[in-house]
Amino acid sequence: MMSMTGTEHRYPVGIQTFEKIIEGGYVYVDKTDLIWKLTRLSNYVFLSRPRRFGKSLLSSTLRSYFEGRKDLFDGLKIMSLEQEWTEYPVIHIDLSVCKSQENAQALQQRIMLMLKEYANKYGREEDETTPGALLQGIVRRACEQTGRQAVVIIDEYDAPLLEVLHEDELLPGFRRVMQEFYVPLKASDPYLRFCFITGITKFSQLSIFSTINNLKNVTMRPDFAAICGITEEEVKTQLSEDIARMAVEYECSPEEMFQKIKNMYDGYHFAKISPDIYNPFSLLNALDDKDLSSGWFASGTPSYLIRQMQYFRTDITTLDRMEEPAQSFDVPTEAMITALPLLYQSGYLTIKGYDRSSDTYILSIPNQEVRIGFIRGLMPTYIGLDSGNAQVGFALKFWRALQQHDLDKALREMQAYLAGIPYVEGFKKKLEEAANKEGFYEYTFYLVFSMLNVYVRTQVKVAGGRVDMVALMPDTTYVLELKVDGTAREALDQIHSKSYALPYQTDGRRVVKAGISFNSETRTVNDWMIEE
């Protein structure tokens, strides 16, 4: 890490340029040994990581390396590996600035404008009227004029497409523009030293995947799992002073502060074998502000993700633990039959385990930050409640009641809250359709518990059948059975007759059983019976 030991560190919040970070004396967690290895793996490399996970900084670091900026790497790991420091012509394109274009023509013009800098430097021929033709000409001329092969770095290659995934009028035109842009990369092979492409998703119909047959996808390779993000070892060794300073603000020990930070920002894994990886954007923001805020969700859950979940009717209660083969979540975006690939590739789910015998992965929500932010974004869509209203007007009272082991009081708070607030605009029809279905109320309980960072499982298999919901707190397990237009007694009797609570009576926690009935007309909790 580049910083002054014993002094207050400067954090590169909002800075994604390697040169600015090094010259400004900001914290830099050294990944240059992995970068050096990456440049020798293949001439064409693709890496997918979630948004705000350091892809742009990685791209910028590669640019400085290939430009031969040896002075910027002084003291970093790469200095013991690189001997030549050859200067190559670099074409670096960041397509994140191409989001939200009105139509395909506007997208094409925007990319042409981005290429203008390189056309001014290396020239342009009259027939190079499209982004692909111009890029191909720039690469060829850069090689001919400098006597060295060119390097092409394309950051956020999929950004123009993500916002129009299900817009039938726009997507085909956008895809044609992007295909035409990427096609020349294959034809430019004699003039290319290295081509690096980053993004969130994988569009196989684009030419980078269909025509570059030697494109090396390192997204799930264990040896590059930590190339973006900050590992737990790096947090403990290189950021220990920062955590100690933050502990003073929180009036706790450094060890307790580390655990709070770990719960909030750790939990990512990008391969079968992977170290614990922290979200770098969120972690550095927290250390800078000395506050455990949800920086990743400052701009909210992306609208394209919510639309995909609605389009595929995603059951949100399954997201806490999913066992899937890689082909279920590491698939091209246009081949998706569920929202699972986009949830994983966007960072809302991550790998939590791997079973070699069945070749299946265990996926789950990574950490508290994602869970809380994600749930707030989903509440209006799935149960029609305004998440801000829930957070301010109800959640604290519900949480305090649970902490006091008073489920009766918590349910009274929920009853009053659900009965007294307006639902978001346009949700009434959906609510009428769902009001007499237990699934709707399962969603309600699941989202409220999850917003409070209580681990909840729904439709849990036990020997006697499936229990509607199990909520796990540090000292208490709640076994809940829900009935719509039935009685609380019927629900509680079902817990007893089918021994739903039996598997939880040996782990040392209190076991609280509750039968809860809902009224489909008032759309709130009607009655409940509780038993320990």
C-alpha positions in Angstrom: 0.0 0.0 0.0 1.3 3.4 -0.9 0.8 5.8 2.0 2.7 7.3 4.9 2.8 5.1 8.0 1.6 6.8 11.2 -0.1 9.7 9.4 -3.8 10.3 8.5 -4.3 8.5 5.2 -5.9 10.1 2.1 -8.5 7.9 0.5 -9.1 8.0 -3.3 -12.9 8.4 -3.0 -14.2 9.1 -6.5 -10.8 8.8 -8.0 -10.4 6.1 -10.6 -7.1 7.2 -12.2 -4.0 5.4 -11.2 -1.7 8.4 -11.9 -3.8 10.7 -9.7 -3.8 8.2 -6.8 -0.1 7.7 -6.9 0.9 11.3 -7.4 -1.7 12.5 -4.9 -0.4 10.2 -2.2 -3.7 8.4 -1.8 -4.1 4.9 -0.4 -3.4 2.3 -3.0 -3.7 -1.4 -2.3 -1.0 -3.0 -4.5 -2.3 -5.3 -7.2 0.5 -4.8 -9.6 1.9 -8.3 -9.4 -1.5 -9.7 -10.6 -1.6 -7.0 -13.3 1.8 -8.1 -14.6 0.7 -11.7 -14.6 -2.5 -10.7 -16.5 -0.7 -9.0 -19.3 1.2 -12.3 -20.0 -1.8 -14.6 -19.9 -3.3 -13.8 -23.3 -3.5 -11.1 -26.0 -7.2 -10.7 -25.3 -8.6 -10.7 -21.8 -12.1 -10.2 -20.4 -12.9 -9.5 -16.7 -16.4 -9.1 -15.3 -16.9 -7.5 -11.8 -19.8 -5.6 -10.2 -20.2 -1.9 -10.5 -17.9 0.3 -8.3 -15.5 -2.6 -7.7 -12.3 -1.2 -9.1 -12.5 -2.1 -12.8 -11.9 1.4 -13.9 -8.8 1.8 -11.6 -7.5 -1.6 -12.9 -8.0 -0.3 -16.5 -6.2 2.9 -15.7 -3.3 1.0 -14.0 -2.9 -1.1 -17.1 -2.8 2.1 -19.2 0.0 3.5 -17.1 1.9 0.3 -17.3 1.7 0.0 -21.0 2.6 3.6 -21.5 5.9 2.8 -19.7 5.2 5.0 -16.7 7.9 3.3 -14.6 8.0 6.4 -12.2 4.4 5.7 -11.1 5.2 2.2 -10.0 8.1 2.9 -7.7 7.9 0.7 -4.6 5.2 -1.5 -6.0 5.3 -5.3 -6.5 5.7 -5.1 -10.2 9.1 -3.5 -9.9 10.7 -6.8 -9.1 8.9 -8.5 -12.1 9.1 -6.0 -15.0 12.5 -5.4 -16.5 11.8 -3.7 -19.9 9.1 -1.0 -19.4 8.3 -0.7 -23.1 6.1 2.2 -24.1 3.2 1.1 -26.3 0.5 3.3 -27.9 -2.7 2.9 -25.8 -6.3 3.4 -26.9 -8.4 3.6 -23.7 -12.2 3.9 -24.0 -14.6 4.1 -21.1 -18.1 3.3 -22.3 -19.8 4.1 -19.0 -20.3 7.6 -20.4 -22.4 6.1 -23.2 -25.3 5.2 -21.0 -28.8 6.6 -21.5 -28.5 7.5 -25.2 -31.7 8.3 -27.0 -31.2 6.0 -30.0 -28.6 4.0 -31.9 -27.5 7.0 -33.9 -26.8 9.0 -30.8 -24.8 6.1 -29.4 -22.8 5.8 -32.5 -22.0 9.5 -32.5 -21.0 9.4 -28.9 -18.5 6.6 -29.5 -17.1 8.5 -32.5 -16.6 11.5 -30.3 -14.7 9.4 -27.8 -12.4 8.2 -30.6 -11.7 11.7 -31.8 -8.8 12.2 -29.4 -7.0 9.2 -31.0 -8.0 10.1 -34.5 -6.4 13.5 -34.0 -3.2 11.8 -32.8 -2.9 9.0 -35.3 -5.0 10.3 -38.2 -8.3 9.3 -39.9 -9.2 8.2 -43.4 -12.3 9.4 -45.3 -14.1 6.0 -45.3 -13.8 5.6 -41.5 -17.3 6.8 -40.8 -18.3 4.2 -38.2 -16.8 3.5 -34.7 -15.5 0.1 -35.8 -13.9 1.3 -39.0 -12.3 4.2 -37.1 -11.0 2.0 -34.3 -9.5 -0.4 -36.7 -7.7 2.4 -38.6 -6.5 4.0 -35.4 -5.0 0.7 -34.1 -3.2 0.1 -37.4 -1.8 3.6 -37.7 -0.7 3.7 -34.1 1.3 0.5 -34.7 2.7 1.8 -38.0 3.6 5.2 -36.7 5.3 4.1 -33.4 6.8 0.8 -34.6 5.1 -0.9 -31.6 1.9 -2.9 -31.4 -1.1 -1.0 -29.9 -2.9 -1.7 -26.6 -6.7 -1.4 -26.5 -8.5 -1.1 -23.1 -12.3 -0.9 -23.2 -13.9 -0.3 -19.8 -17.6 -1.0 -19.1 -18.1 -2.5 -22.5 -21.7 -3.4 -21.7 -22.9 -0.1 -20.2 -24.8 1.2 -23.3 -26.8 -2.0 -23.4 -27.8 -2.7 -19.8 -30.4 0.0 -19.7 -32.2 -1.2 -22.8 -32.3 -5.0 -22.1 -36.0 -5.3 -22.7 -36.7 -2.3 -24.8 -37.4 -4.1 -28.1 -37.3 -0.8 -30.1 -33.9 0.2 -28.9 -31.9 -3.0 -28.1 -31.4 -4.3 -31.7 -30.0 -1.0 -32.9 -27.8 -0.6 -29.9 -26.5 -4.1 -30.3 -25.7 -3.5 -34.0 -23.7 -0.4 -33.1 -21.7 -2.3 -30.5 -21.1 -5.3 -32.7 -19.7 -3.1 -35.5 -17.5 -1.5 -32.9 -16.0 -4.7 -31.6 -15.7 -6.7 -34.9 -12.4 -5.0 -35.9 -10.6 -6.2 -32.8 -10.2 -9.6 -34.3 -9.0 -8.2 -37.6 -6.6 -6.0 -35.8 -4.7 -8.9 -34.2 -1.4 -8.3 -36.1 -1.3 -4.7 -34.7 -2.3 -5.5 -31.1 0.0 -6.3 -28.2 -2.9 -6.5 -25.7 -6.7 -6.0 -25.5 -8.4 -5.8 -22.1 -12.2 -5.6 -21.8 -14.2 -5.1 -18.6 -17.9 -5.1 -17.9 -20.6 -6.3 -15.5 -22.3 -8.9 -17.8 -21.5 -11.2 -20.6 -23.2 -10.6 -24.0 -22.2 -13.5 -26.1 -23.9 -12.2 -29.3 -21.5 -9.3 -29.3 -18.4 -10.0 -31.4 -16.0 -9.9 -28.6 -17.3 -13.3 -27.5 -18.4 -14.7 -30.9 -15.5 -13.7 -33.2 -12.5 -13.4 -30.8 -12.0 -17.1 -30.3 -8.9 -16.6 -28.1 -10.6 -14.2 -25.7 -9.5 -15.3 -22.2 -12.3 -14.8 -19.6 -10.6 -14.6 -16.2 -13.8 -13.7 -14.3 -14.0 -16.9 -12.3 -10.3 -17.9 -12.3 -9.0 -18.4 -8.7 -5.6 -16.8 -9.5 -7.3 -13.5 -10.4 -10.1 -13.6 -7.8 -8.5 -10.7 -5.9 -7.4 -8.5 -8.8 -10.3 -6.1 -8.0 -11.5 -5.4 -4.4 -9.6 -5.5 -1.2 -8.9 -8.9 0.5 -9.3 -9.5 4.2 -5.6 -10.0 4.6 -5.0 -6.6 2.9 -7.6 -5.0 5.3 -5.9 -6.5 8.4 -2.3 -5.7 7.4 -2.5 -2.5 5.3 -5.5 -0.8 6.8 -5.1 -1.6 10.5 -4.2 1.9 11.4 -7.3 3.2 9.6 -9.5 0.8 11.4 -8.0 1.8 14.8 -8.8 5.5 14.0 -12.4 4.5 13.1 -12.7 2.5 16.4 -12.1 5.7 18.3 -15.1 7.3 16.6 -17.3 4.3 17.4 -15.9 4.0 21.0 -15.0 0.3 20.6 -11.9 -1.8 20.3 -10.1 -2.2 16.9 -11.1 -5.8 16.9 -14.8 -4.9 17.4 -14.5 -2.3 14.7 -12.9 -4.8 12.3 -15.9 -7.2 12.8 -18.4 -4.4 12.2 -16.5 -3.5 8.9 -16.3 -7.2 7.9 -20.1 -7.7 8.4 -20.9 -4.6 6.4 -18.6 -4.9 3.4 -16.9 -8.3 3.3 -18.3 -11.5 1.8 -17.5 -11.4 -1.9 -15.9 -14.4 -3.6 -15.4 -14.7 -7.4 -14.1 -18.2 -7.8 -14.3 -21.7 -6.4 -11.2 -20.9 -4.3 -11.2 -17.2 -3.3 -10.1 -15.0 -0.4 -12.7 -12.9 1.4 -13.0 -9.8 -0.7 -14.4 -6.4 0.5 -16.2 -3.9 -1.7 -13.4 -1.3 -2.2 -15.7 1.6 -3.0 -17.8 1.1 0.2 -14.8 0.3 2.4 -12.7 3.3 1.5 -15.8 5.6 1.8 -16.4 4.2 5.3 -12.8 4.8 6.4 -12.8 8.3 4.9 -16.0 9.3 6.6 -15.4 7.1 9.7 -19.0 5.9 9.3 -20.5 2.6 8.3 -22.7 3.9 5.6 -24.1 2.1 2.5 -22.0 3.9 -0.1 -22.6 1.3 -2.8 -26.4 2.1 -2.6 -26.1 5.9 -2.6 -27.5 5.9 -6.1 -30.0 3.1 -5.4 -30.5 -0.3 -6.9 -30.1 -0.1 -10.7 -33.4 0.1 -12.5 -32.3 -2.5 -15.1 -31.9 -5.0 -12.3 -35.4 -4.4 -10.8 -36.9 -4.6 -14.3 -35.2 -8.0 -14.9 -36.4 -9.3 -11.6 -40.0 -8.3 -12.4 -39.6 -9.7 -15.9 -38.6 -13.1 -14.7 -40.9 -13.0 -11.6 -38.0 -13.6 -9.3 -38.8 -15.2 -5.9 -36.8 -12.9 -3.6 -37.1 -15.2 -0.6 -34.8 -17.7 -2.3 -31.8 -15.4 -2.5 -30.3 -16.2 0.9 -29.1 -19.6 -0.2 -29.1 -21.0 -3.7 -27.3 -24.1 -4.9 -26.6 -23.7 -8.6 -24.1 -25.0 -11.3 -21.9 -22.4 -12.9 -23.9 -22.5 -16.1 -26.9 -21.1 -14.2 -25.3 -17.9 -13.2 -22.2 -17.5 -15.4 -24.2 -17.3 -18.7 -24.6 -14.7 -21.4 -27.0 -11.9 -20.6 -29.3 -12.5 -23.7 -29.5 -16.3 -22.8 -30.9 -15.7 -19.3 -34.1 -17.5 -18.4 -34.0 -16.1 -14.8 -32.6 -13.0 -13.2 -29.9 -15.1 -11.4 -27.0 -14.3 -13.8 -27.6 -10.6 -13.6 -28.0 -10.7 -9.8 -24.6 -12.5 -9.5 -22.8 -10.5 -12.1 -24.1 -7.2 -10.6 -22.8 -8.2 -7.1 -26.2 -8.7 -5.4 -25.3 -12.4 -5.0 -21.9 -13.9 -4.6 -20.2 -17.3 -4.2 -20.4 -18.6 -0.6 -19.2 -22.1 -1.1 -18.5 -24.8 -3.7 -19.3 -28.5 -3.7 -16.7 -30.3 -5.9 -18.6 -33.6 -5.9 -21.7 -32.2 -7.5 -19.9 -29.2 -9.2 -22.4 -26.8 -7.7 -21.9 -23.4 -6.1 -23.7 -21.9 -3.1 -24.8 -18.3 -3.8 -26.1 -15.8 -1.3 -26.3 -12.1 -0.6 -22.8 -10.9 0.2 -23.1 -8.7 3.3 -25.2 -6.3 5.4 -24.7 -3.4 3.0 -26.1 -5.3 0.0 -28.9 -6.9 2.0 -30.2 -3.6 3.5 -29.8 -1.6 0.3 -31.2 -4.3 -1.9 -34.2 -4.8 0.3 -35.0 -1.1 0.5 -35.0 -1.1 -3.3 -37.2 -4.1 -3.6 -39.9 -3.2 -1.1 -41.9 -0.9 -3.4 -41.8 -3.4 -6.2 -42.7 -6.5 -4.2 -45.0 -5.4 -1.4 -45.9 -1.8 -2.4 -44.5 -0.2 0.7 -42.2 2.8 0.7 -38.9 1.7 2.1 -38.1 5.2 3.6 -41.5 5.2 5.4 -40.8 1.7 6.7 -37.4 2.5 7.9 -38.3 5.7 9.8 -41.8 5.0 11.0 -41.8 1.4 11.9 -38.5 -0.6 11.7 -36.9 0.8 14.9 -39.9 0.0 17.0 -40.2 -3.5 15.5 -36.4 -4.1 16.1 -36.5 -2.9 19.7 -39.4 -5.2 20.4 -37.5 -8.2 19.0 -34.4 -7.3 21.0 -36.6 -7.3 24.1 -37.8 -10.8 23.2 -41.4 -9.3 22.8 -42.7 -10.8 19.6 -46.2 -9.8 20.7 -45.3 -6.1 20.8 -43.4 -6.5 17.4 -46.5 -7.9 15.8 -48.7 -5.1 17.2 -46.3 -2.6 15.6 -46.5 -4.4 12.3 -50.3 -4.6 12.5 -50.6 -0.9 13.1 -48.0 0.0 10.4 -49.5 -2.2 7.6 -53.0 -1.0 8.4 -52.1 2.7 8.5 -49.8 3.5 5.6 -50.6 4.2 1.9 -49.2 1.9 -0.7 -47.1 3.2 -3.5 -48.8 4.5 -6.6 -49.9 1.9 -9.1 -49.6 -1.0 -6.7 -53.3 -1.5 -5.7 -54.2 -3.8 -8.6 -51.2 -6.0 -7.9 -52.1 -6.1 -4.2 -55.7 -7.1 -4.9 -54.4 -10.0 -7.0 -52.0 -11.1 -4.3 -53.9 -10.2 -1.1 -55.3 -13.7 -0.5 -52.1 -15.5 -1.3 -49.8 -16.4 1.6 -46.8 -15.7 -0.7 -47.5 -12.0 -0.5 -47.3 -11.9 3.2 -44.3 -14.1 3.2 -42.6 -11.4 1.1 -43.8 -8.8 3.5 -42.3 -10.5 6.5 -39.2 -11.5 4.6 -38.5 -7.9 3.5 -39.1 -6.4 6.9 -36.9 -8.9 8.7 -34.2 -8.6 6.0 -34.3 -4.8 6.2 -33.3 -5.2 9.8 -30.6 -7.6 8.8 -32.3 -10.6 10.4 -31.5 -13.8 8.6 -34.8 -15.3 7.3 -35.6 -18.5 5.4 -38.9 -19.2 3.9 -40.6 -22.5 2.9 -38.0 -24.4 5.0 -38.0 -28.2 4.5 -38.4 -30.2 7.7 -39.4 -33.8 8.3 -43.0 -32.9 8.7 -43.3 -30.6 5.7 -42.4 -27.0 5.0 -42.6 -24.3 7.6 -43.5 -20.9 6.1 -40.7 -18.9 7.8 -37.8 -19.2 10.1 -36.1 -16.0 11.4 -32.7 -16.5 13.1 -31.4 -14.0 15.6 -28.3 -14.4 17.8 -30.2 -15.7 20.8 -33.7 -16.6 19.4 -35.1 -18.6 16.6 -38.6 -17.7 15.5 -40.7 -20.4 13.7 -43.6 -18.7 12.0 -46.6 -20.2 10.2 -48.8 -17.7 8.2 -52.5 -18.1 7.4 -54.6 -15.8 5.1 -58.2 -15.6 6.3 -57.6 -18.5 8.6 -57.0 -18.5 12.4 -53.8 -18.1 14.4 -54.8 -21.2 16.3 -54.8 -23.2 13.1 -51.4 -21.9 12.2 -49.9 -22.7 15.7 -51.5 -26.2 15.7 -49.8 -26.9 12.3 -46.4 -26.0 13.8 -47.1 -28.5 16.6 -48.6 -31.3 14.6 -45.9 -31.3 12.0 -43.0 -30.7 14.5 -41.8 -27.6 12.6 -39.7 -26.4 15.6 -38.0 -29.7 16.4 -34.8 -29.1 14.3 -34.1 -25.8 16.1 -34.4 -27.0 19.7 -30.8 -28.2 20.1 -28.7 -25.2 19.1 -28.9 -23.3 22.4 -31.2 -20.5 21.2 -34.6 -19.8 22.5 -37.3 -21.2 20.2 -40.4 -19.1 19.8 -43.3 -20.5 17.8 -46.0 -18.2 16.3 -49.1 -18.7 14.3 -50.1 -15.6 12.5 -53.3 -14.8 10.5 -53.8 -12.1 7.9 -57.0 -10.5 6.8 -57.2 -10.1 3.0 -59.7 -7.2 3.2 -57.7 -5.0 5.7 -54.4 -6.4 4.3 -52.7 -6.5 7.6 -52.0 -8.8 10.6 -55.4 -10.0 12.0 -54.4 -12.2 15.0 -51.5 -14.2 16.4 -50.7 -16.8 19.0 -47.2 -17.2 20.5 -45.6 -20.0 22.4 -42.1 -20.8 23.6 
